[in-house]
Amino acid sequence: MLLMKAVLRGTCALLVSGMSVTVPAQAESTATNAAATIKRVQVTATNNYRLDKRYLSLQLPANAQDAQLHLLHDYVLQHDGAKTSASEFKEMLQITHWVHQRWQHDALGAAAATTSAMEILQLAEQGERFSCTEYSKVLRDVLHSYGIPARIVSLQSVDVAYGGLGSAHALVEAWSNTYNKWILLDAQWAVYAETDTIPQSIADIARRAKAQRFDTVIFKSVERHSKAGAAVATLNQDYREFIAAYFGYMSTNYTDNGQPINVVLPLDGQGYPLTLQALPRNVRVFAREPRDVYIDVNHVMLLLRFRPQAQGGGANSLDINTAQDYLDKMAMFAAVPDFDVGLQHNMPWFDHYDVAIDKQAWQKSGDGVLHWSLHKGTNRLAVRAVNAFGKIGPETFYTIDYQ
């Protein structure tokens, strides 16, 4: 039986094997050479953070095998749409450019709310024109058909509640695994935003504008072969002036227990509008900060559990009477880093995990748990999620030293 005795005053209490241990606060400084033989396990780097489980509230197709998704994807390919590319971001720009070319913009051209993306495209073939709402709907659904999470965002002027036509603009934000963030894509204008070569979200842009740093955002053409010069400079300035009028509010739709809700984040706007251009807007809730409307997706969380059968367990049979005894005998019961690693994800349309240990190649794993036994020296474990469309999420990793 493990015996522990209180020694000295001014001590701190620990719990070992379910029993209270009293150890002097200064005890570590008196450790003997015996304690130096302990193999220590220490995390030197990780990005293993808590998962954002709100991804289930995103309005995405529930099933990657959805027939409408595949019909839409086939339609895009049949009409010279983007081929699946090794560069995820390049693919996004190609898709946005493809949607931009389907019809000429008409601010008053509105399809019925129930009109599908496929139906809008077919009507466009017949010469019909549509507004930013339809550009965004088609872009979002085409991105979904490529396995890319995307959502429609409404940007609204400060007087959107009772302003006239043109008080709001619809565009898309898509999740980029490459940049590990949401990024703006505007199919009406064929534009995306960039700062220091990093694509920007709407919240990124609005924050910079509010901090008087709007000029650090560059609006670029999504067309791959667009030439530098006056045309690009004009697009940047024209879009900058256009979008600045809509930094009152941003809103997007989520699902909560099966019910759609519209979440509104005030930007420069004051108050909480319940109407849009005098029209009613149902089930509105209001966000306090960008985090409330930005949900990370496609991540993995690693849950490390020491395997009981790998631990020495000798502490229960040791006679430990002093704090020095505990330090002297620590090597006999120190934790052995032999882990069962639980895997969790927040990837829509999840298919499997990829796992890489140390410098080994990625290996496919369909299991939600893996065995990781550390060797002496530096150990690295990396895991990423892959969806049913073959899109690869950001890797989550641990680097641990054991020596």
Buried (B, 14 or more C-beta within 10 A) or exposed (E): EBEBEEBEEEBEEEEBEEEEBBBBEEBEEEBEEBBEEBBEBEEEEEBBEEBBEBBEBBEBBEEBEBEBBEEBBEBBEEEEBBEEBEEBBBBBBBBBBBBBBBBEBEEEBEBEEEBBBBEBBEBBEEEBBBBBBBBBBBBBBBBBBBBBBBBBBBBBBBEBBEBEEEBBBBBBBBBBBBBBBBBBBBBBBBBBBBBEEEBBBBBBBBBBBEEEEBEBBBBBBBBEEBEEEEEBEEBBEEBBEBBBBBBBBBBBBBEEEEEEBBBBBBBBBEEEBEEBBEEEBEEBEBBEEBEBBBBBBBBBBBEBEBBEEBBEEEBEEBEBEBBBBBBBBBBBBBEBBBBBBBBBBBBBBBBBBBBBBEEEEBEEBEEEEBEBEBEEEEBBBBBBBBBBBEBBBBBBBBBBBBE
